[in-house]
Amino acid sequence: MFESTTLTPCHVIPFPLTRRVAKVRDVAARIMEKATDRQAGAYRNQVAETLFRYLDKIGVPEDEQDEQVGAFFTAVELELSRLYDQQDVSGETSSY
């Protein structure tokens, strides 16, 4: 009754990583907490690996994974910039 002889390809469209505002803010805040650039870089790599595994698991093609993760970290950088500007206004000094 519902037999199909051809498979229809599908395109998985994940919720854009850049729109996951809570995640972007959390990652930026955690990066700011790191004592050294090396620790911050290691944390970024850990987050990137987790995002790549997630996108791969749900079937997102590699080129789209690169775009999504790159855009996510651009959003994180913008949030870091906002946080640093906020610190400068309040008179606090950054340890980053």
Phi and psi in radians as a Rosetta constraint file:
Dihedral C 1 N 2 CA 2 C 2 CIRCULARHARMONIC -1.900 0.35
Dihedral N 2 CA 2 C 2 N 3 CIRCULARHARMONIC 0.441 0.35
Dihedral C 2 N 3 CA 3 C 3 CIRCULARHARMONIC -1.265 0.35
Dihedral N 3 CA 3 C 3 N 4 CIRCULARHARMONIC 2.442 0.35
Dihedral C 3 N 4 CA 4 C 4 CIRCULARHARMONIC -2.224 0.35
Dihedral N 4 CA 4 C 4 N 5 CIRCULARHARMONIC 2.388 0.35
Dihedral C 4 N 5 CA 5 C 5 CIRCULARHARMONIC -1.657 0.35
Dihedral N 5 CA 5 C 5 N 6 CIRCULARHARMONIC -0.281 0.35
Dihedral C 5 N 6 CA 6 C 6 CIRCULARHARMONIC -2.128 0.35
Dihedral N 6 CA 6 C 6 N 7 CIRCULARHARMONIC 2.538 0.35
Dihedral C 6 N 7 CA 7 C 7 CIRCULARHARMONIC -1.654 0.35
Dihedral N 7 CA 7 C 7 N 8 CIRCULARHARMONIC 2.363 0.35
Dihedral C 7 N 8 CA 8 C 8 CIRCULARHARMONIC -1.672 0.35
Dihedral N 8 CA 8 C 8 N 9 CIRCULARHARMONIC 2.130 0.35
Dihedral C 8 N 9 CA 9 C 9 CIRCULARHARMONIC -1.181 0.35
Dihedral N 9 CA 9 C 9 N 10 CIRCULARHARMONIC 2.589 0.35
Dihedral C 9 N 10 CA 10 C 10 CIRCULARHARMONIC -2.175 0.35
Dihedral N 10 CA 10 C 10 N 11 CIRCULARHARMONIC 2.759 0.35
Dihedral C 10 N 11 CA 11 C 11 CIRCULARHARMONIC -2.067 0.35
Dihedral N 11 CA 11 C 11 N 12 CIRCULARHARMONIC 2.047 0.35
Dihedral C 11 N 12 CA 12 C 12 CIRCULARHARMONIC -1.413 0.35
Dihedral N 12 CA 12 C 12 N 13 CIRCULARHARMONIC 2.206 0.35
Dihedral C 12 N 13 CA 13 C 13 CIRCULARHARMONIC -2.050 0.35
Dihedral N 13 CA 13 C 13 N 14 CIRCULARHARMONIC 1.738 0.35
Dihedral C 13 N 14 CA 14 C 14 CIRCULARHARMONIC -1.300 0.35
Dihedral N 14 CA 14 C 14 N 15 CIRCULARHARMONIC 2.771 0.35
Dihedral C 14 N 15 CA 15 C 15 CIRCULARHARMONIC -1.052 0.35
Dihedral N 15 CA 15 C 15 N 16 CIRCULARHARMONIC 2.202 0.35
Dihedral C 15 N 16 CA 16 C 16 CIRCULARHARMONIC -0.969 0.35
Dihedral N 16 CA 16 C 16 N 17 CIRCULARHARMONIC 2.304 0.35
Dihedral C 16 N 17 CA 17 C 17 CIRCULARHARMONIC -1.057 0.35
Dihedral N 17 CA 17 C 17 N 18 CIRCULARHARMONIC -0.536 0.35
Dihedral C 17 N 18 CA 18 C 18 CIRCULARHARMONIC -1.215 0.35
Dihedral N 18 CA 18 C 18 N 19 CIRCULARHARMONIC -0.338 0.35
Dihedral C 18 N 19 CA 19 C 19 CIRCULARHARMONIC -1.572 0.35
Dihedral N 19 CA 19 C 19 N 20 CIRCULARHARMONIC -0.024 0.35
Dihedral C 19 N 20 CA 20 C 20 CIRCULARHARMONIC -1.514 0.35
Dihedral N 20 CA 20 C 20 N 21 CIRCULARHARMONIC 1.279 0.35
Dihedral C 20 N 21 CA 21 C 21 CIRCULARHARMONIC -1.028 0.35
Dihedral N 21 CA 21 C 21 N 22 CIRCULARHARMONIC -0.732 0.35
Dihedral C 21 N 22 CA 22 C 22 CIRCULARHARMONIC -1.075 0.35
Dihedral N 22 CA 22 C 22 N 23 CIRCULARHARMONIC -0.703 0.35
Dihedral C 22 N 23 CA 23 C 23 CIRCULARHARMONIC -1.172 0.35
Dihedral N 23 CA 23 C 23 N 24 CIRCULARHARMONIC -0.748 0.35
Dihedral C 23 N 24 CA 24 C 24 CIRCULARHARMONIC -1.036 0.35
Dihedral N 24 CA 24 C 24 N 25 CIRCULARHARMONIC -0.835 0.35
Dihedral C 24 N 25 CA 25 C 25 CIRCULARHARMONIC -1.141 0.35
Dihedral N 25 CA 25 C 25 N 26 CIRCULARHARMONIC -0.692 0.35
Dihedral C 25 N 26 CA 26 C 26 CIRCULARHARMONIC -1.108 0.35
Dihedral N 26 CA 26 C 26 N 27 CIRCULARHARMONIC -0.811 0.35
Dihedral C 26 N 27 CA 27 C 27 CIRCULARHARMONIC -1.105 0.35
Dihedral N 27 CA 27 C 27 N 28 CIRCULARHARMONIC -0.758 0.35
Dihedral C 27 N 28 CA 28 C 28 CIRCULARHARMONIC -1.080 0.35
Dihedral N 28 CA 28 C 28 N 29 CIRCULARHARMONIC -0.766 0.35
Dihedral C 28 N 29 CA 29 C 29 CIRCULARHARMONIC -1.107 0.35
Dihedral N 29 CA 29 C 29 N 30 CIRCULARHARMONIC -0.717 0.35
Dihedral C 29 N 30 CA 30 C 30 CIRCULARHARMONIC -1.187 0.35
Dihedral N 30 CA 30 C 30 N 31 CIRCULARHARMONIC -0.622 0.35
Dihedral C 30 N 31 CA 31 C 31 CIRCULARHARMONIC -1.117 0.35
Dihedral N 31 CA 31 C 31 N 32 CIRCULARHARMONIC -0.718 0.35
Dihedral C 31 N 32 CA 32 C 32 CIRCULARHARMONIC -1.111 0.35
Dihedral N 32 CA 32 C 32 N 33 CIRCULARHARMONIC -0.511 0.35
Dihedral C 32 N 33 CA 33 C 33 CIRCULARHARMONIC -1.304 0.35
Dihedral N 33 CA 33 C 33 N 34 CIRCULARHARMONIC -0.312 0.35
Dihedral C 33 N 34 CA 34 C 34 CIRCULARHARMONIC -1.202 0.35
Dihedral N 34 CA 34 C 34 N 35 CIRCULARHARMONIC 2.448 0.35
Dihedral C 34 N 35 CA 35 C 35 CIRCULARHARMONIC -1.336 0.35
Dihedral N 35 CA 35 C 35 N 36 CIRCULARHARMONIC -0.490 0.35
Dihedral C 35 N 36 CA 36 C 36 CIRCULARHARMONIC -2.314 0.35
Dihedral N 36 CA 36 C 36 N 37 CIRCULARHARMONIC 2.826 0.35
Dihedral C 36 N 37 CA 37 C 37 CIRCULARHARMONIC -1.094 0.35
Dihedral N 37 CA 37 C 37 N 38 CIRCULARHARMONIC -0.595 0.35
Dihedral C 37 N 38 CA 38 C 38 CIRCULARHARMONIC -1.118 0.35
Dihedral N 38 CA 38 C 38 N 39 CIRCULARHARMONIC -0.766 0.35
Dihedral C 38 N 39 CA 39 C 39 CIRCULARHARMONIC -1.117 0.35
Dihedral N 39 CA 39 C 39 N 40 CIRCULARHARMONIC -0.720 0.35
Dihedral C 39 N 40 CA 40 C 40 CIRCULARHARMONIC -1.097 0.35
Dihedral N 40 CA 40 C 40 N 41 CIRCULARHARMONIC -0.729 0.35
Dihedral C 40 N 41 CA 41 C 41 CIRCULARHARMONIC -1.128 0.35
Dihedral N 41 CA 41 C 41 N 42 CIRCULARHARMONIC -0.708 0.35
Dihedral C 41 N 42 CA 42 C 42 CIRCULARHARMONIC -1.120 0.35
Dihedral N 42 CA 42 C 42 N 43 CIRCULARHARMONIC -0.702 0.35
Dihedral C 42 N 43 CA 43 C 43 CIRCULARHARMONIC -1.140 0.35
Dihedral N 43 CA 43 C 43 N 44 CIRCULARHARMONIC -0.751 0.35
Dihedral C 43 N 44 CA 44 C 44 CIRCULARHARMONIC -1.016 0.35
Dihedral N 44 CA 44 C 44 N 45 CIRCULARHARMONIC -0.783 0.35
Dihedral C 44 N 45 CA 45 C 45 CIRCULARHARMONIC -1.073 0.35
Dihedral N 45 CA 45 C 45 N 46 CIRCULARHARMONIC -0.714 0.35
Dihedral C 45 N 46 CA 46 C 46 CIRCULARHARMONIC -1.087 0.35
Dihedral N 46 CA 46 C 46 N 47 CIRCULARHARMONIC -0.783 0.35
Dihedral C 46 N 47 CA 47 C 47 CIRCULARHARMONIC -1.121 0.35
Dihedral N 47 CA 47 C 47 N 48 CIRCULARHARMONIC -0.780 0.35
Dihedral C 47 N 48 CA 48 C 48 CIRCULARHARMONIC -1.047 0.35
Dihedral N 48 CA 48 C 48 N 49 CIRCULARHARMONIC -0.787 0.35
Dihedral C 48 N 49 CA 49 C 49 CIRCULARHARMONIC -1.056 0.35
Dihedral N 49 CA 49 C 49 N 50 CIRCULARHARMONIC -0.719 0.35
Dihedral C 49 N 50 CA 50 C 50 CIRCULARHARMONIC -1.120 0.35
Dihedral N 50 CA 50 C 50 N 51 CIRCULARHARMONIC -0.746 0.35
Dihedral C 50 N 51 CA 51 C 51 CIRCULARHARMONIC -1.144 0.35
Dihedral N 51 CA 51 C 51 N 52 CIRCULARHARMONIC -0.741 0.35
Dihedral C 51 N 52 CA 52 C 52 CIRCULARHARMONIC -1.088 0.35
Dihedral N 52 CA 52 C 52 N 53 CIRCULARHARMONIC -0.750 0.35
Dihedral C 52 N 53 CA 53 C 53 CIRCULARHARMONIC -1.068 0.35
Dihedral N 53 CA 53 C 53 N 54 CIRCULARHARMONIC -0.751 0.35
Dihedral C 53 N 54 CA 54 C 54 CIRCULARHARMONIC -1.073 0.35
Dihedral N 54 CA 54 C 54 N 55 CIRCULARHARMONIC -0.862 0.35
Dihedral C 54 N 55 CA 55 C 55 CIRCULARHARMONIC -1.122 0.35
Dihedral N 55 CA 55 C 55 N 56 CIRCULARHARMONIC -0.656 0.35
Dihedral C 55 N 56 CA 56 C 56 CIRCULARHARMONIC -1.137 0.35
Dihedral N 56 CA 56 C 56 N 57 CIRCULARHARMONIC -0.723 0.35
Dihedral C 56 N 57 CA 57 C 57 CIRCULARHARMONIC -1.076 0.35
Dihedral N 57 CA 57 C 57 N 58 CIRCULARHARMONIC -0.633 0.35
Dihedral C 57 N 58 CA 58 C 58 CIRCULARHARMONIC -1.555 0.35
Dihedral N 58 CA 58 C 58 N 59 CIRCULARHARMONIC 0.051 0.35
Dihedral C 58 N 59 CA 59 C 59 CIRCULARHARMONIC 1.592 0.35
Dihedral N 59 CA 59 C 59 N 60 CIRCULARHARMONIC 0.361 0.35
Dihedral C 59 N 60 CA 60 C 60 CIRCULARHARMONIC -1.370 0.35
Dihedral N 60 CA 60 C 60 N 61 CIRCULARHARMONIC 2.282 0.35
Dihedral C 60 N 61 CA 61 C 61 CIRCULARHARMONIC -1.060 0.35
Dihedral N 61 CA 61 C 61 N 62 CIRCULARHARMONIC 2.664 0.35
Dihedral C 61 N 62 CA 62 C 62 CIRCULARHARMONIC -0.967 0.35
Dihedral N 62 CA 62 C 62 N 63 CIRCULARHARMONIC -0.758 0.35
Dihedral C 62 N 63 CA 63 C 63 CIRCULARHARMONIC -1.107 0.35
Dihedral N 63 CA 63 C 63 N 64 CIRCULARHARMONIC -0.654 0.35
Dihedral C 63 N 64 CA 64 C 64 CIRCULARHARMONIC -1.239 0.35
Dihedral N 64 CA 64 C 64 N 65 CIRCULARHARMONIC -0.595 0.35
Dihedral C 64 N 65 CA 65 C 65 CIRCULARHARMONIC -1.043 0.35
Dihedral N 65 CA 65 C 65 N 66 CIRCULARHARMONIC -0.812 0.35
Dihedral C 65 N 66 CA 66 C 66 CIRCULARHARMONIC -1.028 0.35
Dihedral N 66 CA 66 C 66 N 67 CIRCULARHARMONIC -0.759 0.35
Dihedral C 66 N 67 CA 67 C 67 CIRCULARHARMONIC -1.092 0.35
Dihedral N 67 CA 67 C 67 N 68 CIRCULARHARMONIC -0.819 0.35
Dihedral C 67 N 68 CA 68 C 68 CIRCULARHARMONIC -1.100 0.35
Dihedral N 68 CA 68 C 68 N 69 CIRCULARHARMONIC -0.833 0.35
Dihedral C 68 N 69 CA 69 C 69 CIRCULARHARMONIC -1.205 0.35
Dihedral N 69 CA 69 C 69 N 70 CIRCULARHARMONIC -0.693 0.35
Dihedral C 69 N 70 CA 70 C 70 CIRCULARHARMONIC -1.069 0.35
Dihedral N 70 CA 70 C 70 N 71 CIRCULARHARMONIC -0.765 0.35
Dihedral C 70 N 71 CA 71 C 71 CIRCULARHARMONIC -1.147 0.35
Dihedral N 71 CA 71 C 71 N 72 CIRCULARHARMONIC -0.643 0.35
Dihedral C 71 N 72 CA 72 C 72 CIRCULARHARMONIC -1.046 0.35
Dihedral N 72 CA 72 C 72 N 73 CIRCULARHARMONIC -0.828 0.35
Dihedral C 72 N 73 CA 73 C 73 CIRCULARHARMONIC -1.260 0.35
Dihedral N 73 CA 73 C 73 N 74 CIRCULARHARMONIC -0.423 0.35
Dihedral C 73 N 74 CA 74 C 74 CIRCULARHARMONIC -1.143 0.35
Dihedral N 74 CA 74 C 74 N 75 CIRCULARHARMONIC -0.741 0.35
Dihedral C 74 N 75 CA 75 C 75 CIRCULARHARMONIC -1.110 0.35
Dihedral N 75 CA 75 C 75 N 76 CIRCULARHARMONIC -0.671 0.35
Dihedral C 75 N 76 CA 76 C 76 CIRCULARHARMONIC -1.105 0.35
Dihedral N 76 CA 76 C 76 N 77 CIRCULARHARMONIC -0.754 0.35
Dihedral C 76 N 77 CA 77 C 77 CIRCULARHARMONIC -1.083 0.35
Dihedral N 77 CA 77 C 77 N 78 CIRCULARHARMONIC -0.706 0.35
Dihedral C 77 N 78 CA 78 C 78 CIRCULARHARMONIC -1.112 0.35
Dihedral N 78 CA 78 C 78 N 79 CIRCULARHARMONIC -0.701 0.35
Dihedral C 78 N 79 CA 79 C 79 CIRCULARHARMONIC -1.152 0.35
Dihedral N 79 CA 79 C 79 N 80 CIRCULARHARMONIC -0.720 0.35
Dihedral C 79 N 80 CA 80 C 80 CIRCULARHARMONIC -1.047 0.35
Dihedral N 80 CA 80 C 80 N 81 CIRCULARHARMONIC -0.749 0.35
Dihedral C 80 N 81 CA 81 C 81 CIRCULARHARMONIC -1.065 0.35
Dihedral N 81 CA 81 C 81 N 82 CIRCULARHARMONIC -0.751 0.35
Dihedral C 81 N 82 CA 82 C 82 CIRCULARHARMONIC -1.093 0.35
Dihedral N 82 CA 82 C 82 N 83 CIRCULARHARMONIC -0.770 0.35
Dihedral C 82 N 83 CA 83 C 83 CIRCULARHARMONIC -1.124 0.35
Dihedral N 83 CA 83 C 83 N 84 CIRCULARHARMONIC -0.717 0.35
Dihedral C 83 N 84 CA 84 C 84 CIRCULARHARMONIC -1.147 0.35
Dihedral N 84 CA 84 C 84 N 85 CIRCULARHARMONIC -0.720 0.35
Dihedral C 84 N 85 CA 85 C 85 CIRCULARHARMONIC -1.094 0.35
Dihedral N 85 CA 85 C 85 N 86 CIRCULARHARMONIC -0.685 0.35
Dihedral C 85 N 86 CA 86 C 86 CIRCULARHARMONIC -1.120 0.35
Dihedral N 86 CA 86 C 86 N 87 CIRCULARHARMONIC -0.684 0.35
Dihedral C 86 N 87 CA 87 C 87 CIRCULARHARMONIC -1.127 0.35
Dihedral N 87 CA 87 C 87 N 88 CIRCULARHARMONIC -0.737 0.35
Dihedral C 87 N 88 CA 88 C 88 CIRCULARHARMONIC -1.078 0.35
Dihedral N 88 CA 88 C 88 N 89 CIRCULARHARMONIC -0.682 0.35
Dihedral C 88 N 89 CA 89 C 89 CIRCULARHARMONIC -1.188 0.35
Dihedral N 89 CA 89 C 89 N 90 CIRCULARHARMONIC -0.666 0.35
Dihedral C 89 N 90 CA 90 C 90 CIRCULARHARMONIC -1.441 0.35
Dihedral N 90 CA 90 C 90 N 91 CIRCULARHARMONIC -0.080 0.35
Dihedral C 90 N 91 CA 91 C 91 CIRCULARHARMONIC 1.525 0.35
Dihedral N 91 CA 91 C 91 N 92 CIRCULARHARMONIC 0.027 0.35
Dihedral C 91 N 92 CA 92 C 92 CIRCULARHARMONIC -1.380 0.35
Dihedral N 92 CA 92 C 92 N 93 CIRCULARHARMONIC 2.713 0.35
Dihedral C 92 N 93 CA 93 C 93 CIRCULARHARMONIC -1.810 0.35
Dihedral N 93 CA 93 C 93 N 94 CIRCULARHARMONIC 2.577 0.35
Dihedral C 93 N 94 CA 94 C 94 CIRCULARHARMONIC -1.577 0.35
Dihedral N 94 CA 94 C 94 N 95 CIRCULARHARMONIC 2.516 0.35
Dihedral C 94 N 95 CA 95 C 95 CIRCULARHARMONIC -1.734 0.35
Dihedral N 95 CA 95 C 95 N 96 CIRCULARHARMONIC 0.104 0.35
